[in-house]
Amino acid sequence: MNQRRTVLVTIKVLNKPSPKLLTTWYAQQVVRGNITANEYVRKECQRHLNYLKNDNHRWEFDEEKGHKPIRFIEKFCKPSKGEYGQLILQPWQHFIIGSLFGWVDKETRLRRFKEGVVFVGRKNGKTTLISGLTTYGASEDGEPGADVVLLANGMKQARLLFDESTKMIKASPKLNKNFRPRRDAIYYDKTNSKIEPQAADSEKLDGLNTHIGVFDEIHEYKDYKLISVIKNSRQSRKQPLLVYITTAGYQLDGPLVDMVGAGEDTLNGVVEDERTFYFLASLDKEDDLDNPENWAKANPNLGVSIDLETMKEDWEKAKRVPAERGDFITKRFNIFANDDEMSFLDYETLKKNNKVIDLEELKGKPCTIGYDLSETQDFTAACATFALDDGNIAVISHSWVPEERVKYANEKIPFREWQEEGYLTITPGQYVDYQQVYDWITEMNQYYPVEKITYDRANAFKLNQELKNYGFETEETRQGAITLSPALKDLNELFLDGKVIFNNNPMMRWYINNVQLTKDRNDNWLPTKQNRYRKIDGFAALLNTYTDIMNKVVTDAGNGNIEFISMKELLS
């Protein structure tokens, strides 16, 4: 293994196949800072190492299973173009493939990971990885009658992947002898398996029985149609694997943004997902784009398929033209770029607010309740907020979501877990019956006197009228900068001081973590969700309450008595 130093970044490059699996080695080097990687690649590496140390889980790392597909690709898969006579998988590829195939159930020996998200910049050997994985999956993965599917948003792109796999097979005497490439499928007769292209507009989707599905460039996907069909087509397989390999894109309300958000939440510990592997390689938010030392974070194949000097020249040209600059940032630095957005809180600040209060202590204390109602098949949330004598606020939150929403959800949201823990109610049917919100508020009032109910008027007319009829004082929270910006700033400062007690409610933590701030035309910051995965309903309910509660929060703990002391008395 050579080390090439360009600028100050160290790039680990393999010049010949490694005789050993480098999955764990790579994870160690990244965590130690010896290989340049971003925050989320480091966290996935740390997750790997943590699992190796912890025997109290169902998973085990099998080096042989992890190394087998790598040896296969390097021995039999030949590049169809370029100057290379042999494929040499680099340490970061060892980490991805070794993780996907090496982690298994201790008892059944079946794969741990059902899905893998590989998020890297352009020109990092994506097509080669796809072709190698699909060829291995059809022939050596121990699955008779395996359906291996190359997936793209359109058939034209799917066929490009398929054609590349065909070329790779024809370039290898061994593979060409055992595979039968045809126009619409590549057959491997020994296991009665096949590789075929499919797209969202394909006519044969319903007949699939997917063993391995590899999705290409899901940044182009506008919806979950193709993903849902493929997920539903793997039910009869013992260890199906779906791999999403992509760069960043411009579809900011599609599946890719959801997946990256879910990955960040998982690696931050906000939600738990042991069955999905994430390799989210991009520049960190605070990185200087002009500093080439940072570029390896989004381009782990730097020094192999990417020449740094050429990339520097391309960046110098691109950054002079706004459209080209934006494209370079998106495709080469792998960033969903939006200069008008920022996170409400970082995760470390959120963790500071980890105090717990016994709900018995809150009984009899006044509170303000706020709610945020869903429009259709989505989240509804309500929140009770208390101003405490010590300057802290306490928050009790609950959410509702319709069964239909849960049933067809593609996002990795732990609905059932939150329901079991008492933070979420999954309601029958296609929408949330607001009677349940009414019942929750009136029940809360039995223990915690409700001084006021604050609400967003959207969809709230009937519920608000019923609450007024009950006898509650209600007040509309206008959803604009004049009302929300001061509350937002003050609430942010409370979080920074660690003064928000939400009893570590994981759903509220998730809501808060999802909040993005966006500027209005007057440069005021307002809360918004980044995409449809990142719900903020519980935070919206909290903010509604805080427009009232902020006036009651104690900022200075004095006894209310003022004494005048003379300078003489002080000096005596």
N, C-alpha and C positions, 0 to 999 in steps of 0.2 A: 504494500500500500504506500503510495507516494503522498507527500504533503506539498501542495502548491500554495505559496503565499502570494496573494495579490492584494495590494493595499495592506490592511491589517487583518483581513479575514482568513481563517484557515479552512481549506477545502480538503476533505478526505476523498481521494479518488482511488478506486481499485483498477489496476491495470490487467489483472487476471482474476478469474473466478476464485472466490474465497473457499478454502476447503472446509471452513466452519460456518455455521449460521451466525450472522452478526446482529440479530435482532436485539439481544440483551446488551451486547457491546455498544451498539448505536445509542440505545436508551441511556446507558451509563455516561457516554461521552457528551450527549446533549445536556443531561442534568448537571454534569460537572462543568459545563461551559466550554468544553473543548471542541464542540461542533456548533456552529451558528444556527440557531433555531428560534422561532418566535415563542410567545407565551404558551400557546395552545399545543404546539408540538412538544414543548417541554413537559406540559402537564400530562399528555398522553404517555410520554416516556416514563414519567414518574408513576403513573397509574400502572404501567407494566411492571416496574420494579417493586411497587408496593404489593402487587398480587403475588410476585415471586416470593416475597418475605412472609406473606400471610397464608397459613395453612387452613384457616377457618372459613374457607369458601369452597365452592363445588368445582373450581377450575384448576387445571394443571397445565403447565407449559411443556409440550412434547417437542423437543428439539428436532427429532427426526421428521415428524409431520410438518414442521415449519420449514425445514430445509429441502424437503423432497420436491416441491414445485419449483424452487429456485434452481436446483440441480437440473431438473427437466428442461426448464427454459434455457439455461445456459448451454446445455449439451445438445439439444435438438432444434431449438428455434433459431433460425438464421435471419439476420436483417435483410429486408428486401431492397434496401437502398442505403446509400451512404458509403463511407470508407471502411466500416467495421466488418471484419470477417466473422466475429462472434459477439453474441450479446454477453455483456458483463454487468450483472446487476450490482448497483451501488449500495452502500450501507443503509441509506434511507429506504431503498426498495426492499432490502432484507427486513427492515423493521416492519414495513407494511405487510408484505407477503407472509413473513414469519409469524406475525401477530394473527393475521386472518386464518391461517391454516394450523398454527402451532398450539393455540389455546384450545383445550378440549375439556369436556366433562370427565371428571376423575373416574366415574363408574362406566358410563356408556362409551367413552372415547369419541363422542361426536363433537363437532365444532361448537365453541362458545359463541363466536360472532356470527350472527345471522345477516348483518349488514356492515358495510364499510364505506365511509365517506373519505375520498382522497381528493383534497382541495389544494391544487398547486398551480403555479403560474404556467403560462404557455411555453412550449418548447422543452418541457421536462420529461420527454419520453413516454407520454401518455398512451399513444397508439401501440407502442411496443408492449407496454405492460398489459393493455387490454388483450392483444392478440395472444400473448403468452399465457395469460390466465385462462382464456377460453379454450385454448388448445389442450392445456393440462386438464381442465375440468371435464372435457369430453372423453379423455383417454385414460387418465391415471388417478382419478379422484375416488375410485372405488364405488361408483354409482352406475349400475347397469341401466341402459336406456336413458342416459342423461340427456336432457334438453338444455343446451347452453345457448343463451340468447344474447345477441348484440343489439343494444337498444339505443335509439336516438329519437329526437323530437320529430324528425321527418325521415322518410325512407331513403332519400338521397344521402344523408349523413350516415345512416345505418349501413347502407351499401358500401360506403367508403371504408368503414371499419371492416366489413365483411371481405371486401376486396383485398385489404391489407393482410388479413388473416390468411386468405388464399395464397397471396404472394409469399408470405412467410413460410407456409407449408411447402409450396413448390420450390423454394430456395433450399429446403432441407431434404437430402436424400432419404433419411430415415422417416420423416413425417410424410413425405410424398408417397412413400411406399405403403403406408398404413392408412392414410386418410384419402377419401374420395371427394375432391371438390367438385361441386356441380353449380349450376347457375343460382339456385335459391337456397342451397344448404351445403354444408361440408359434413360428410358422413364418416363415422368411425365404426366400422362393421364389427370389430372385435367385441365391443360393449354395446352394440346397437344404439349408439349415441349420435348426436348431430349438433352442429353449430349453425345458427340461422340468424339473419337480420330481421328485426321487427321495429315498427315505429307506431306512434300514436294513431296514425291513419291506416294501419294494417287491417286486413280483413280477417286474419286467422288468429287474432289475439285470444279469443275465448277457448281455443283448443289447446293452449299451451300447458305444459307440465314442467315448470322451470326448476332445474337443479342449480344452475348458476346463471345469473343475469348481470350483465355489465352495462350500466347506463353511461352514455357519453354526453358530455357538455349539458348537464341538466340546468345550467344557467339560462338556457333557451326555453325551458318548459314553463308554460303559463299556468298549468294546473296539474292535478295528480292523476289524470285519467290513465295514462300508460303505467305509472308507478302502481296504482291500485290494482290494475289488471294483473300485473306481474306478481305482486304480493299475494293475490288470491290464487295464483296458479301454482304455488309451491307447496300446497297443503299436504300432498302425498309423499313429499321428499323427506328423508331422515335428517339431512343437514344442508338445507338450501343456503345459498349465499348470494346476496345482492350487493354489488359494488358500484358506487357512484363516483366516477372520475371526471373532474371538471375544473375549469378556471372560474373566476368571478365573472359577472355579467351585469346587464342593465335591467333585468327583470327583477325588480326589487320587491315584488309581492308574490313570488313564486316559490316552488318547492326548495330550491337551493338555499335561499335566504332562511327558510324555515329550518333546514338541516344544519346549516352553520350555526344558527341560533341555538338549536337543540344540543349541538356539540359543545358549544361554549358553556351552556348551562350544566351539561354533564360533567365537563372537565373542571368547572368551578365548584362543583358539589351542590349546585342548586337543585338538580334533579338527579335521580339515579338511573343509569341505563348500562347494564353489564353486557348487553348483547349487541352493541354497536361500537365499531372501532372508528376513531376519528383521527385523520391526519390533516389538520387545518393549517396549511403553510401559507402565510402571508406576512407582509410587514406589520409590525406592531403599530398601534395608533400613534404613539409618540415619536416614531422613527423619522429621522431626517431623510426625505426621499432622495436628496442629492448625494447621500453618503453611500458609496458602493459596498461598504462593510455590512450594510443591512440587507443587501439584495438576496443573499443566500437564504434568507428566511422564507422567501416566496419561491425560490429557485434552487431546490436541493441538488439539482443536476448541474449546477454551475461548475464549469471546468470539464464537463463531459459533453453534453449536447448543447451547452450554452457557453459561448466565449465571452468572458467578462469585458475585454476591451471593445468588442463589437457592441455589446449591450450598452456600454458607456457612451459610445458614439451615437447609438440609436436614441438614447435618452436625451442627449444634448440637442439633437434635432427635434425630437417630439415635444419637448417641454416649451418650445417657442410658439407652438400652435395649440390653442386651447383644446380643440377637439382631439388632436393627436396626443396631447398630454393626458387627457382624461382616459383615452383608450389604453395608453401605456400603463397608467396607474392601475387600471382595472385588470388588464390582461397579463402584464409582466410583474407587477407588484402584488397582484391578486387582492385588491382592495375594492370593496363597495364604496366608492368615493362620494361623499356629500359634505361639502364644506359648511353647510348650514345646519348640521346636526351635531349633537354631543350627548354623551350619556349623563343621566341625572346623577347617578352615583357610581363609583367604582365598587367592585366586589369587596375589597378590603374595608372600605368605609361601612358597607352594609353589615359586615361581620362584627363591627364594633358595637352594633345595636343588638346584642345577644342576651340582654338581661331578661329574667323571667319574673313575673309577678303572679302570686296566688290570686285567682279570680275571686276567692272569698274576701280578699282585702278590698276589692272594688265594689262589693255589694253595698247598696245605699248611696254610692257616689254618683253624682250627676254626669251625664255624657251627652254628646251630640252624635246623632246617627246620620250617615249619608248613604246614598245608594246610587248605583249606576246600572241602568236596565239595558238588556240586550234588545237588538232589533229583531232578529230571527233566531236561527239555531246557534246561539253563541252564549258567552258567559254573562251572567248577571251577578253582581256583587253588592254586599252591604257591609257597613263598617260602623262600629261604635268607638268613639274616641273620648278619652278622659284626660283632663288637665290635672296633673298630680301636684301635690304641695311642694315637691322637691324640684320642680322645673322640668320633669320628664312628662311624656305623654304615654298613655297605655292604649293599645289598639286591639279590639276584638273584631275579627273579620270572618265572614262566611260567603261562600259562592254557590251558585247553582248553574247547571248546564243540562240541556236535554239529552235523553238517552240516544236519540237519533244522531246527535253530534258526536257522541262518544263512539257509537257503533261504526261510523264511517270515517273516523279520524285517521289521518296519515301521520300527523305530527307525534313526536315522542313525548306526549304529555301524560303524566301518571295519574289519570283520572281515578282509577279504581283505588290506588293507594291513598290518595287524598280523601276519597270518600270514606275508606276504612278508618282513617285517622280523625274524621269528624270535621274536616275543613271544607268539604264540598258535598252538595246534595245533587245526585243525578236524578233528574225528574223524568217521568214517563213521557213518551211522545216526542213531538218535533219542536216544541218551544217551552220556555219556562213559564209556568203559571204564576203571575205576580202575587197571587194569594199566598204563596209560600213565603214571599218576602214580607208581606203584611204580617203573617203569623210570627215570623222571626222577630220582627220589630216589637210587636206587642208582647211577646214572651220576654224579650230583653228588658222591656220596661218594668216587668214584675220584679226584677232584681236590681236594675240600674236605672234610676229615674231619667227619662229622656227629656232634656230641656228644650231641644230643638231638633228638627229633621231638615237637613239640607239636601238638595237634589238638583240634578240636571233635568231640565224640563223635557228633553227628548223621551218620548214614549211614556211619560210619567203622569199624564193628566188624571187618569182613573185612579191609580194607586195613591197619588197625592191627595185627591179628594176624599178617598176612603180614610186616609190617615188623619186628615183634618176633621172629618166626621167623628173619628174616635176621640178627638180632643187634643191631638198633638199640634204644637206650633211648627209650621213648615215654612221654609224659605228657599226660594230658587237660588242656586249658585250660577250666576251668569258665566258662561264658558268663554271668557275673553281675558285679555291681558290685564285690564283694570282690576278685576277681581282675583284672578288666579296668580299673576306674577308675584305680588307681595307674599301670598301664602306659600307659593313654591319656593321662593328665596328663604323665607323663615323656616320652612320645613326642612330644606336642604341643610341649613345651619344646625338644626336639631340633630339630624342624622350625623353630621360631621362631629358633633359633640357626644355622640353615643347616647342620646336621650330619648330614643323611640323604642318603646317596649312592645313588641308584637308576639312575644312568647315563642319566638322561632317558628312561627307558622310558615311551613315551607311554601305554601301557595302564595302568601303575601310576599315572601322573599322573592319568589319568581316574578310576581307582578312588578315589584319595585325594580328588580334587575332588568326588566324589559323596557323601562321608561327611557325614551329618547327625548331630548329637548330640541325643538325646532324654532327658528326665528320667524316671527311674523313680519309684515312689511314695515313695521316701526321698530324692528330690531329687539322686540320683546321675546323672551324665551317662554315657550309653552310646551306642555307635555304631549307626547304622541307615541304611538306604537310604531316600531320600525317595520313590522310586517304582520301578516295575519297569525303567525305562530306566536309572536310575542305579545300576548294579551296584557293589558294594563288596567282592567276594569276595577280590580281591588284597590289599586293605587288611586284611581279616579274617585272612588268612593271616599277614600281617606282624605284626599285633597279637598273634596267638597266639605267634609267635616271640619277640616283645618281652617277654612276661611272664617269659621265661627270660633273655633277653639283657640286660635292664635292670640286672641285678645284676652284669654284667661290664663295663658301659660306664665308662670312665675319666672322672671328673668333675674331678679336679685333677691337673695334670701336674707333680708333684714328683719328686724322686729317691729318696724314701723315707728320707733321712737328716735327723735333727733335731739342730740345734746350739743351745746356749744361749749367748747373747751378752750380756755385762753392759752396763749403761747407760754405764759408764765407757768401754768399748771403742767404743760407738756415738758418743760425744761427742768422742772423741780424734782 
